[in-house]
Amino acid sequence: MTAEPATSRRTLEAAVAATASSVDGRRFAFQCTIHDLTVRAGGYVSIDGRLGQVHEVESAWVEGPELEAAVTREVPDASRLRIALARGQGVLLDDGAGPFHEAPLVHADAAAVGRWLEQVRPRRASLDVGRLCLEPGVRFALDAGGLDRHTLLCGQSGSGKTYALGTILEQLLLETSLRLVILDPNSDFVRLGDVRDGVEEQAAVRYREATRGVVVRRRAEGGPGRLHVRLTDLDPVEQAAVLRLDPIADRDEYGALVELVESGIEGSDTTADELAERLTHADDPQMHALGTRVRNLGLHRWPIWSLGADASLQDLVAPGGPRALVVDLGSLDTAAEKAIAAESVLAALWRRRAEREPVLIVIDEAHNVCPREPGDEVTALATEQAARIAAEGRKFGLYLLVSTQRPHRVNELVVSQCDNLVLMRMTSVGDLEYVAHTLSFAPPALLREATSFRMGESLVAGKLASHPAFVHFGPRVSEEGGSDVPATWADGPGA
């Protein structure tokens, strides 16, 4: 082949007309040159002055009459040539456009995108969480009111998921009065009230004022910051689950438990260990068996239990409680203690639903707190409570924000009830397909881009966003609580 056809092909490819057409004034299809391509999935274009967002771009080969129609110059012998161009589709963001055909299309500048975002910004609290990935100079704000719908935040390890969640929580504290209850399995948010170094002084002062109502509860033998669950506040089903009692198979012990609770446990200072000791020396054989069960399961050694002390987790989630409660599940020693702490919080919130106080319930590592397949009775109860809140909680002001690495391992009802999505990097095809199938409001073509996201990049979609947008989260104001395992082992033996 001579050089001339190749030269002609490139010249013709550069002459491809950048145009768009729409039959409904909402969705559009477009073509443009494939050389020096500035149009990207998730990016913005101006179509004859109207702002649009591209959802999908792909290359295509054309020849013959199709080639002649695509370019802006005369083609002497189109039958001998074949050229490449870019084609795609997207959605118009500006309202009021009617059908159009072959309207000129250009890359939208940052100023135009910024003006449109300001124009559609709701006249209520906005959460400035970061910037647009494809227009780095344009800040992006979430609609705080959109969090009256349940939200799924997901991304694989190392995607920046925890950082992004922290940014959202900070902005909620700064810009709204919404109460937060945070189930924190990895102790990532225990420093939510601490300003990190380098934050501008005025911003630091404002944040400290906004976080005066942040309360953290963690494992401790005593003191005002102790994380504890009052045993007598659990209902019989919860108590039986903790003790692994079946109301039928273990009916005598179950009856003894009901009798013990109904008769009252004397002394708010009584410890679980002292109660177990008293039961094991009881004359009643069923009370004795109950005490033996407690000791065999090791429940008397759990520092999480209290019998009559104030400021239990159940008290703190009641209306009028702290503005933000961080339940440091990561400070607890056993998975069983974490499960009962999470379950007691969710159950207490549901029992108090009639007060209709708006609360955002944040469940981090939700695949462990409310999994699709619970591994024990207490976790099954926690999952049941989360599913009930997901299905019916909104009308009582109970909103979920569930965060996970593996969305398909979270209870299916919890995920399916989410109307908002924050998707970080995710390379698992199975997880992406599950999200696309379950949350159909998110454009599938944009979901697929998550496989190539860099740290901190995300797709935000749903009621909390003006449109499905690629957003880079940050910067943070508060310190991060968790820490990674040092990688000094990779420095070599002599380092």
C-alpha positions in Angstrom: 0.0 0.0 0.0 1.3 3.5 -0.8 1.5 6.3 1.6 -1.1 8.3 -0.2 -4.2 6.4 0.9 -3.0 6.6 4.5 -2.5 10.3 4.2 -5.9 10.8 2.6 -7.5 8.7 5.4 -6.0 10.7 8.2 -7.0 14.0 6.4 -10.5 12.7 6.1 -10.6 11.5 9.7 -9.6 15.0 10.8 -12.4 16.4 8.7 -15.2 14.4 10.5 -17.9 16.8 11.5 -18.5 17.0 15.3 -22.3 16.9 15.3 -25.1 15.5 17.5 -28.8 14.6 16.9 -31.7 13.9 19.1 -35.2 12.7 18.4 -36.6 13.5 21.9 -34.6 16.5 23.0 -33.3 14.5 26.0 -30.9 11.8 24.8 -28.5 12.5 21.9 -26.2 10.6 19.6 -23.0 12.1 18.3 -20.0 11.7 16.1 -16.6 13.4 16.0 -13.0 12.9 14.9 -11.1 10.3 16.7 -7.9 12.3 16.6 -7.0 14.4 19.6 -10.3 13.2 21.2 -11.5 15.5 23.9 -14.9 13.8 24.4 -14.9 11.3 27.3 -17.5 9.2 29.0 -18.8 11.3 31.9 -17.5 14.5 30.3 -19.4 17.5 29.1 -20.2 18.9 25.7 -22.0 22.0 24.3 -24.5 21.2 21.5 -25.4 24.4 19.7 -25.1 26.1 23.1 -26.9 23.5 25.2 -25.0 21.6 27.8 -24.9 17.8 27.6 -23.1 14.9 29.3 -21.5 12.1 27.4 -22.3 8.6 28.7 -20.6 6.4 26.2 -17.9 6.8 23.5 -16.6 4.2 21.1 -14.6 4.0 17.9 -16.2 3.0 14.6 -15.2 2.4 11.0 -17.2 3.9 8.1 -16.9 3.7 4.3 -18.8 4.5 1.2 -21.9 6.7 1.5 -21.5 6.7 5.3 -18.0 8.1 5.0 -19.2 10.8 2.6 -21.9 11.8 5.0 -19.5 12.0 8.0 -16.9 14.4 6.7 -16.9 18.1 5.9 -15.0 17.9 2.6 -15.5 16.3 -0.8 -14.4 12.7 -1.2 -13.5 11.8 -4.8 -13.6 8.1 -4.5 -15.2 7.0 -1.2 -15.6 3.4 -2.3 -11.8 2.9 -1.9 -11.5 4.4 1.5 -12.4 3.4 5.0 -11.9 5.8 8.0 -12.2 5.7 11.8 -14.3 8.1 13.9 -15.7 8.4 17.4 -19.4 7.8 18.1 -21.4 7.9 21.3 -24.4 8.9 23.2 -25.3 11.1 26.1 -28.0 13.1 27.9 -28.8 16.8 27.6 -28.6 18.6 31.0 -30.3 21.8 29.9 -34.1 21.5 29.9 -36.4 22.6 27.2 -34.6 21.4 24.1 -36.6 19.9 21.3 -35.5 17.4 18.7 -32.5 18.4 16.6 -30.3 17.0 13.8 -26.6 17.4 13.1 -26.2 20.3 15.6 -22.6 21.4 16.1 -20.9 19.8 19.1 -17.8 21.0 21.0 -16.2 20.3 24.4 -17.9 22.3 27.1 -15.5 24.6 29.0 -15.3 24.5 32.8 -17.0 27.9 33.2 -20.1 26.7 31.4 -20.3 23.5 33.5 -19.8 25.6 36.7 -22.6 28.0 35.7 -24.9 25.1 35.1 -24.1 23.5 38.5 -24.8 26.8 40.2 -28.0 27.3 38.3 -29.4 23.9 39.3 -28.1 23.9 42.9 -31.0 23.4 45.3 -31.8 26.3 47.6 -31.0 24.2 50.7 -27.8 22.9 52.3 -25.1 21.7 49.9 -22.2 19.4 50.7 -19.0 20.5 49.0 -17.3 17.1 48.8 -14.8 17.6 46.0 -14.2 18.5 42.4 -15.3 17.1 39.0 -12.8 14.6 37.8 -13.0 15.7 34.2 -13.2 19.4 35.0 -10.7 19.7 37.9 -11.4 23.5 38.4 -15.1 22.9 39.1 -16.2 22.1 42.7 -19.1 19.6 43.1 -21.6 19.7 45.9 -24.1 17.0 47.0 -27.7 17.9 47.7 -28.0 17.4 51.5 -31.7 16.9 51.1 -31.1 13.9 48.9 -29.9 12.0 51.9 -33.5 11.5 52.9 -33.2 8.5 50.6 -31.0 5.5 51.5 -27.4 5.6 50.1 -25.0 2.9 49.0 -21.2 3.8 49.1 -19.0 1.1 47.7 -15.5 0.5 46.5 -12.7 -2.0 46.8 -9.9 -1.7 49.3 -7.6 1.2 48.5 -10.2 3.1 46.5 -10.6 5.9 49.0 -14.0 4.8 50.2 -13.3 5.6 53.9 -11.9 9.0 53.0 -14.9 9.8 50.9 -17.3 8.8 53.6 -15.4 10.9 56.1 -15.7 13.9 53.7 -19.5 13.4 53.5 -19.8 13.2 57.3 -17.8 16.3 57.8 -19.9 18.3 55.4 -23.1 17.1 57.1 -21.8 18.3 60.5 -20.8 21.6 59.0 -23.9 22.3 56.8 -26.9 20.6 58.4 -28.4 19.7 61.7 -29.1 16.1 60.8 -28.2 13.7 63.6 -25.6 11.0 62.8 -25.3 7.5 64.3 -22.1 5.8 63.0 -21.4 2.1 63.4 -17.6 2.1 63.0 -16.1 -1.4 62.7 -12.6 -0.3 61.9 -12.3 2.7 64.3 -12.0 5.0 61.2 -14.2 7.8 62.5 -13.2 8.0 66.1 -11.3 11.2 65.4 -14.1 12.9 63.5 -14.0 15.8 65.9 -10.2 16.4 65.6 -9.0 18.9 63.1 -6.0 17.7 61.1 -2.8 19.8 60.8 -2.6 22.3 58.0 -6.3 23.3 58.0 -6.8 27.1 57.6 -7.6 28.6 61.0 -11.0 30.0 60.1 -12.1 26.7 58.7 -10.7 24.9 61.8 -12.6 27.1 64.2 -15.8 26.6 62.3 -15.3 22.8 62.2 -14.5 22.6 66.0 -17.8 24.5 66.7 -19.7 22.2 64.4 -18.3 19.0 66.1 -18.9 20.0 69.7 -21.7 17.5 69.7 -19.7 14.5 68.5 -19.6 11.7 71.0 -17.4 8.6 70.7 -18.1 5.4 72.7 -15.4 2.7 72.8 -14.5 -0.4 74.8 -13.4 0.5 78.4 -13.7 -1.0 81.8 -15.4 2.2 83.1 -15.7 5.9 82.7 -18.0 8.2 80.8 -16.8 7.2 77.4 -17.5 3.5 77.9 -19.3 1.7 75.2 -22.0 -0.5 76.9 -25.3 -2.2 76.2 -27.8 -2.5 79.0 -28.9 -6.1 79.1 -32.3 -5.3 80.5 -33.1 -3.1 77.5 -32.9 -6.0 75.1 -36.1 -7.7 74.3 -36.5 -11.4 75.0 -35.7 -12.4 71.4 -32.5 -10.4 71.5 -31.5 -11.8 74.9 -32.2 -15.4 73.7 -30.1 -14.8 70.6 -27.2 -13.7 72.7 -27.5 -16.7 74.9 -28.2 -19.0 72.0 -31.4 -20.1 73.5 -34.3 -21.6 71.5 -37.7 -20.9 73.1 -38.8 -24.5 72.4 -35.7 -26.7 72.5 -34.4 -24.8 75.6 -37.8 -23.9 77.0 -36.8 -24.3 80.7 -33.8 -22.1 80.5 -35.6 -19.6 78.3 -38.4 -19.5 80.9 -35.8 -18.8 83.6 -34.4 -16.0 81.6 -37.8 -14.4 81.2 -38.5 -14.8 84.9 -35.1 -13.2 85.7 -35.7 -10.2 83.5 -39.3 -9.7 84.6 -38.4 -9.9 88.3 -35.7 -7.3 87.8 -31.9 -7.4 88.4 -31.0 -5.7 91.6 -28.3 -3.1 91.7 -27.2 -0.9 88.9 -23.6 -1.6 89.9 -24.0 -5.3 89.5 -21.6 -6.6 86.9 -22.2 -9.4 84.4 -19.6 -11.5 86.2 -21.4 -11.0 89.5 -24.7 -11.9 88.0 -23.3 -15.1 86.4 -21.7 -16.0 89.7 -25.1 -15.5 91.5 -26.9 -17.6 88.9 -24.4 -20.5 89.0 -25.0 -20.8 92.8 -28.8 -20.4 92.6 -30.9 -23.2 94.1 -33.3 -23.2 91.1 -31.8 -25.7 88.7 -32.9 -23.7 85.6 -31.3 -20.5 87.0 -28.2 -22.6 87.7 -28.2 -23.9 84.1 -28.6 -20.4 82.8 -25.6 -19.2 84.8 -23.6 -22.1 83.5 -24.5 -21.2 80.0 -23.4 -17.6 80.5 -20.0 -18.8 81.8 -19.6 -21.5 79.1 -20.2 -18.9 76.4 -17.9 -16.4 78.1 -20.5 -13.7 78.1 -19.7 -12.7 81.7 -16.3 -11.5 80.5 -17.6 -9.1 77.9 -17.0 -5.5 79.1 -19.8 -4.4 76.8 -22.5 -5.5 79.2 -24.2 -3.2 81.8 -27.2 -4.0 83.9 -28.4 -0.6 85.1 -25.9 2.0 84.2 -26.9 5.2 82.4 -25.7 6.4 79.0 -25.9 3.0 77.3 -26.0 2.8 73.5 -29.8 2.5 73.8 -29.9 5.8 75.7 -27.6 7.7 73.4 -29.6 7.0 70.3 -32.8 8.3 71.9 -34.3 11.6 70.7 -32.3 14.5 72.2 -29.1 12.4 72.2 -25.8 13.7 70.9 -25.6 15.3 67.4 -23.2 12.6 66.2 -22.6 9.3 67.9 -19.6 7.2 66.8 -19.9 3.6 68.0 -16.4 2.3 68.0 -17.1 -1.3 67.2 -13.4 -1.8 66.2 -12.5 -1.4 69.9 -14.4 -4.5 70.9 -12.5 -7.8 71.2 -14.9 -10.2 69.6 -17.2 -10.4 66.6 -20.1 -11.4 68.8 -19.7 -8.2 70.9 -19.6 -6.1 67.7 -22.8 -7.8 66.5 -24.7 -7.2 69.7 -23.6 -3.6 69.8 -24.7 -3.0 66.2 -28.0 -4.8 66.7 -28.8 -3.0 69.9 -28.3 0.4 68.2 -30.5 -0.5 65.2 -33.2 -2.1 67.4 -33.2 1.0 69.7 -33.6 3.3 66.7 -36.4 1.3 65.3 -38.2 1.1 68.7 -38.1 4.9 68.9 -39.2 5.5 65.4 -42.5 7.1 66.4 -40.7 10.2 67.6 -39.8 10.8 63.9 -36.5 12.5 64.6 -34.4 12.5 61.4 -31.3 10.4 61.8 -28.7 9.3 59.3 -27.6 5.8 60.3 -24.1 5.1 58.9 -23.2 1.4 58.6 -19.6 1.0 57.6 -18.4 -2.4 56.4 -22.1 -3.3 56.0 -21.2 -6.7 54.6 -20.3 -7.6 58.2 -23.0 -5.8 60.0 -26.0 -6.8 57.8 -24.8 -9.5 55.5 -26.7 -11.4 52.9 -26.1 -14.6 54.8 -25.8 -14.0 58.6 -23.6 -16.4 60.4 -25.2 -16.3 63.8 -28.5 -15.3 65.5 -27.4 -11.9 66.7 -26.1 -10.9 63.3 -29.4 -12.2 61.8 -31.3 -9.9 64.1 -29.1 -6.9 63.1 -29.7 -7.7 59.5 -33.4 -7.9 60.1 -33.4 -4.5 61.8 -31.4 -2.9 58.9 -33.7 -4.4 56.3 -36.7 -3.2 58.2 -35.3 0.3 58.4 -34.4 0.1 54.7 -38.0 -0.8 53.8 -39.9 1.4 56.1 -37.6 3.8 57.9 -37.8 6.8 55.6 -41.4 7.7 56.7 -40.0 7.8 60.3 -37.0 9.9 59.4 -34.5 7.0 59.6 -32.1 7.1 56.6 -29.3 4.6 55.9 -25.9 5.2 54.5 -24.3 1.8 54.0 -20.7 1.5 53.0 -19.0 -1.7 51.8 -16.3 -3.3 49.6 -18.6 -6.1 48.4 -22.1 -4.9 47.7 -23.4 -8.4 46.7 -22.6 -9.6 50.2 -24.9 -7.0 51.9 -28.5 -7.9 52.6 -30.3 -7.6 49.2 -33.2 -5.7 50.5 -30.9 -3.1 52.1 -29.1 -2.5 48.8 -32.2 -2.5 46.6 -33.8 0.2 48.7 -31.0 2.6 48.1 -31.8 5.6 45.8 -28.3 7.1 46.0 -25.0 5.6 44.9 -21.4 6.7 45.5 -19.2 4.2 43.6 -15.4 4.2 44.0 -12.9 2.0 42.1 -14.2 -1.5 41.7 -12.6 -4.1 39.4 -14.9 -7.0 40.3 -17.1 -7.5 37.3 -19.6 -9.5 39.4 -20.0 -6.6 41.9 -20.4 -4.0 39.1 -23.1 -6.2 37.4 -24.9 -6.6 40.7 -24.9 -2.8 41.3 -26.1 -2.1 37.7 -28.9 -4.7 38.0 -30.0 -3.6 41.5 -29.7 0.2 41.2 -31.0 0.8 37.7 -30.9 4.6 38.0 -27.1 4.6 37.5 -26.1 4.7 33.8 -24.5 1.3 33.0 -21.9 2.9 30.7 -20.7 5.2 33.5 -20.7 2.3 36.0 -18.2 0.5 33.8 -15.7 3.3 34.1 -15.3 2.4 37.8 -12.7 -0.2 36.9 -10.2 2.5 35.9 -10.9 5.0 38.7 -7.9 6.3 40.6 -7.9 6.7 44.4 -10.6 9.1 45.5 -12.5 9.1 42.2 -16.1 8.1 42.2 -19.4 8.0 40.3 -22.1 9.8 42.3 -25.7 9.3 41.2 -29.2 9.5 42.5 -31.2 12.1 44.4 -28.2 13.5 46.2 -26.6 14.6 42.8 -27.8 17.0 40.1 -26.7 14.4 37.5 -24.5 11.3 37.5 -21.1 12.8 37.9 -17.5 11.7 38.2 -16.2 13.3 41.4 -12.8 13.3 43.2 -13.4 13.6 46.9 -11.5 15.8 49.3 -9.8 17.5 51.0 -10.7 16.3 54.5 -10.8 18.5 57.6 -10.7 15.9 60.4 -8.1 13.3 61.2 -8.6 9.7 60.0 -8.9 7.3 62.8 -7.8 4.0 61.3 -4.4 3.2 60.0 -2.9 0.8 57.5 -0.4 -2.0 58.3 3.1 -0.6 57.7 4.7 -1.8 54.4 8.3 -1.6 55.7 8.6 -5.3 54.9 8.9 -4.3 51.2 12.0 -2.2 51.9 14.2 -5.2 51.9 16.1 -7.0 54.8 18.8 -4.4 55.1 16.5 -1.4 55.2 
